[in-house]
Structure formats: structure tokens, C-alpha cells
Amino acid sequence: MKTLQTQLVTKLAALGLLILLAPTGCWYAAAGGAAAAGTGVAYMRGDQEVNVQATPSQIVLAAKATMKDMGMKWIQGSSTSLDGLATGVTADDTQVRVVVHSQGDGITNFAVRVGTFGDQEMSRAILDGILNRL
């Protein structure tokens, strides 16, 4: 009897969590974010994020080319073998940041954020531009 009660409580807790997270969009991060860690793209908390097989330097250079091609003002970029950062601004002075972190074994994660709270459509366009250059 205790086992059935424990299973029921666990299932109800999981259902309650799903109900709470679904309206906020966080359900994607909780349920499907792990699946996106391979080759998929995740949009979480304002960041468009993906793992790729590239070095931080390659990603920063691709970000620079993408921002310039999209008519953005290039501010700066730097990278090491472990991480990198690329920044620019749009025509309306919205900041664009590409943050890069090596995951090891030739895999690097990078996240694109446009503005303070994120712009999913523009972030995805920048991310796609970077991916096309890698």
C-alpha cells in the first residue's frame, strides 16, 4: 500500500510541476532542454542556445561576420581555447551578445541574446547566420 501511495504522490507532484511550468514556457527547459543539448536549438530565458562542433575562436569570427552582414555595428570580440564573447549593436542601439563556452571534446556551446530580455526571432536569425558560417 505504501508503494502505491508513494507512486501516486510522485506522479501528482510531477503533474503539478508541469501545470505550473507550462504557461511560462519553462516546460521546454525542464522537459525538452536536455534533448536540445546535442544538435538542437533551445530558447531559454532570452537566450538562443546551441552546442556545435567548433572552437570558440571560430564562433566569435562567425558572429562578427554575421553581425556585419546583418548591418549591425561590431563592438568587440575575444576568445580563448575555453570561451569567447562577441558584442555588437543593432541600428536602434540594442545590444547583441554571443557568449561562448567550450564543453570539451571539440564541442562548444554558444548563446545569442538580443537586448536585455531577449528577442527570439532576431536571436534565431543571428544564430542561423553563425551556424551557416561554421
C-alpha positions as CSV (number, residue, x, y, z in Angstrom):
1,M,0.0,0.0,0.0
2,K,2.8,2.4,0.8
3,T,4.4,1.9,-2.6
4,L,1.2,2.8,-4.4
5,Q,0.8,5.9,-2.2
6,T,4.4,6.9,-3.0
7,Q,3.9,6.4,-6.7
8,L,0.7,8.4,-6.7
9,V,2.3,11.3,-4.8
10,T,5.3,11.3,-7.1
11,K,3.0,11.3,-10.2
12,L,0.8,14.1,-8.8
13,A,3.9,16.2,-7.9
14,A,5.2,15.8,-11.5
15,L,1.8,16.7,-13.0
16,G,1.6,19.8,-10.7
17,L,5.1,20.9,-11.8
18,L,4.2,20.5,-15.4
19,I,1.0,22.5,-14.9
20,L,2.9,25.3,-13.1
21,L,5.7,25.5,-15.8
22,A,3.7,25.1,-18.9
23,P,2.2,28.7,-19.1
24,T,5.6,30.3,-18.5
25,G,7.4,28.4,-21.3
26,C,9.8,26.9,-18.8
27,W,8.4,23.5,-19.6
28,Y,10.6,23.3,-22.6
29,A,13.7,23.8,-20.5
30,A,12.5,21.2,-17.9
31,A,11.2,18.6,-20.3
32,G,13.0,19.1,-23.6
33,G,16.0,21.1,-22.9
34,A,18.1,18.1,-22.4
35,A,17.2,16.8,-25.8
36,A,18.3,20.1,-27.4
37,A,21.8,19.7,-25.9
38,G,23.0,17.7,-28.9
39,T,22.3,19.4,-32.2
40,G,19.0,21.1,-31.4
41,V,18.5,24.7,-30.6
42,A,17.0,25.9,-27.3
43,Y,15.5,29.3,-26.4
44,M,15.6,29.7,-22.7
45,R,15.3,32.9,-20.6
46,G,16.0,35.2,-23.5
47,D,19.0,33.2,-24.9
48,Q,19.0,31.3,-28.2
49,E,21.5,28.5,-27.4
50,V,23.1,25.6,-29.2
51,N,26.1,23.2,-29.0
52,V,28.3,22.8,-32.1
53,Q,31.5,21.2,-33.1
54,A,33.7,24.3,-33.4
55,T,36.2,26.2,-31.4
56,P,35.3,29.4,-29.5
57,S,37.5,31.4,-32.0
58,Q,35.6,30.1,-35.0
59,I,32.3,31.0,-33.4
60,V,33.4,34.5,-32.5
61,L,34.7,35.1,-36.1
62,A,31.4,33.7,-37.5
63,A,29.5,36.0,-35.1
64,K,31.4,39.0,-36.3
65,A,30.7,38.2,-40.0
66,T,27.1,37.6,-39.3
67,M,26.6,40.8,-37.4
68,K,28.3,42.9,-40.1
69,D,26.3,41.2,-42.8
70,M,23.1,42.0,-40.9
71,G,24.0,45.7,-40.8
72,M,24.9,45.7,-37.1
73,K,27.8,47.7,-35.6
74,W,30.6,45.4,-34.4
75,I,31.8,46.4,-31.0
76,Q,34.3,43.7,-30.0
77,G,35.2,40.1,-29.9
78,S,37.7,37.9,-28.0
79,S,38.2,34.3,-27.4
80,T,40.5,31.7,-25.7
81,S,40.5,28.0,-26.1
82,L,37.9,27.8,-23.4
83,D,35.5,30.6,-24.0
84,G,34.7,33.7,-26.0
85,L,32.5,36.8,-26.3
86,A,31.2,38.8,-29.3
87,T,29.3,42.0,-28.9
88,G,27.6,44.4,-31.3
89,V,24.6,46.7,-31.5
90,T,21.6,47.0,-33.9
91,A,20.6,50.2,-35.7
92,D,18.4,51.1,-32.7
93,D,21.3,50.6,-30.2
94,T,20.1,47.3,-28.9
95,Q,23.0,45.2,-27.6
96,V,23.7,41.9,-29.1
97,R,25.9,39.4,-27.2
98,V,27.2,36.0,-28.2
99,V,28.6,34.1,-25.2
100,V,30.8,31.1,-26.0
101,H,31.9,28.2,-23.7
102,S,33.8,25.1,-24.6
103,Q,32.2,21.9,-23.4
104,G,35.3,19.7,-24.2
105,D,35.9,17.1,-26.9
106,G,35.5,19.7,-29.7
107,I,32.0,20.7,-28.6
108,T,31.3,24.3,-27.9
109,N,28.1,25.9,-26.6
110,F,27.1,29.4,-27.6
111,A,24.2,31.6,-26.7
112,V,22.9,34.6,-28.5
113,R,21.0,37.4,-26.7
114,V,19.5,40.5,-28.2
115,G,18.6,43.2,-25.8
116,T,18.0,42.9,-22.1
117,F,15.1,40.5,-22.2
118,G,15.9,38.7,-25.5
119,D,14.4,38.8,-28.9
120,Q,13.8,35.3,-30.0
121,E,13.3,36.0,-33.7
122,M,16.4,38.1,-34.1
123,S,18.4,35.8,-31.9
124,R,17.5,32.9,-34.1
125,A,18.4,34.8,-37.2
126,I,21.9,35.6,-35.8
127,L,22.3,32.0,-34.5
128,D,21.4,30.7,-38.0
129,G,23.9,33.1,-39.6
130,I,26.7,31.9,-37.3
131,L,25.8,28.2,-37.9
132,N,25.9,28.8,-41.7
133,R,29.5,30.2,-41.4
134,L,30.9,27.3,-39.3
